[in-house]
Amino acid sequence: MATTHLSNSNSAATDFDSPLLIPNIQSLPPDVWRPTKHLSKPEPPPPPPDVNPAIEAAAMAAGMDGKTLLKKTKPRRTVDYFGPMGRWLWMRKLAPSSGYVPRLRPAAPYIIDLLPPAAYPNNSATSLCTKFVHTSTNKVRGPVNCVTWTPTARRVLTGSTSGEFTLWNGLTFNFETILQAHDTAIRTFEFNHSGSFLASADQGGIVKYFQENMNCVFSYQAHPSAIRGLSFSPNDNRFVTGSDDSTLKIWAFEESREERTLTGHGWDVRCVQWHPSKGLLASGSKDNLIKFWDPRTGTCLTTLHQHKNTIQALAFSPYLDGNYLAAGSRDQSLSVFDIRAMKELRMYRGHKREVCSVAWHPIHAILASGGSEGDLLYWDLHSPTSTANVPSGSLSFNAVIPSEPRATLSQAHDSNIWSLAFHPLGHLLVSASNDHTTRFWSRERPGDSSSVFSGGGEKPPEAGDGEGEDDEAWGDAMLPGLGVPDPYDNSFGGIDPSSETSYRTMVQGNANTDLKDSDMHDDFDALPGFRETGMDSHQQSTAFPSYGESFPGMQTNSGSGFPGRDPVYPKQSRWGT
């Protein structure tokens, strides 16, 4: 009896102490729906409707090439600055400190951390526009002599030898409109600082004024020969022109009246620049001289004799009060002068032929130069100089030592690069060339392996006839965004997605086609001994020491986005809508 009582008590305690963990769930009735999609194998995505193999085969069988019937839908390559600008403004509000900037890492997930160049005042490597984006070409091909961004920085304006203005979208890079502006080749143009007017000059020495809607309001004969340079004064009341008649002329803009003629050059004047904030003119000529002028009196202040051949391009730095002047010459060199001491600060040698164009970065001390061999080089004003070829003990305190290029794009174009222009935010570069193309370049993104200038060193793809105008049909239907190259399309040069490239990878080109414009390039005065050499590709990826110069931040007015200045732009504009 005792044993039975003990066993019953133990069983009762066990039933009381053990919890009921899993409820007794009854099975569902057979007519209740049960999910079964997860049990089947995943299906591949259907092919795009526009590239249906059956429809394409039927069109080919009918004797057509299929291009007119089948319009492939391909994403537009877009470089959108709204995302980085919005993120940077948000970070300036919520950052833990005023100087906080997220550290970039070479991986695709960190692309969203790439901020505008103005966010990296001490890191000029973020402003090297070495990634090929797009090639734009008119249906009627011709050399492109000059290029500039519109005042709102939303479009790009180019001038060609056929006398046409072509307007390209600065976001999607497609064709927008074309205008027959001059009867002869357009040699130079420039917007005034307020952005309300455009002044252009052509091969016949005629100057024309254009409004923002590209309406020509006035034209007159300014020089008997071709005008090679044009630049506005800081207050837009005057502008200066330089011509092949070896003279410079200062004009009153509103009255279209000649105020003064500057004589002193012994040969054709190839370029002229008005200082961005001072009453100072700089001109370069085929007599190998760089002259500085006082526009009030018309006297020559000083002359620089550093170069040994024609001065092709001049550019004042847009920062540090314009104290630096860059000069490109046909002696294959590029010089930077400090106008406060009128001395040469840097001497850059990297081009295999003459330097045709120069452009300063609007934020950093980066200088871009284009050569007649088609190479595009980037120079850092604050990079350490090279002393490898200089004997020890032979350097003086004032010695100018050649520096190496910070980045090199070999064969960026097939011929002379006549003009370069940076976007006011500094994230894009546009180049105009004698090979009839206008090309856009952007910054490399972290971990990006889709650049045409990838490890294989491929050239930019050849542009088809009327590429820009053909793109207009389908370019408007695409939403702006960072597009992905279409796997069914080979128009971007056969990109290999499996190739591995690091951040800011530099490359080479593989063509040596040389096209020449007899009006822009004179064979009789070229330096002897020029010859094509092997392709070169080089980039200095080392971290340079930061410099303590303070650059102006981004200031905007009416959505202009110009750095370091606050001009008054018109509130209504056809280009700004």
Disulfide bonds with the S-S distance in Angstrom:
none
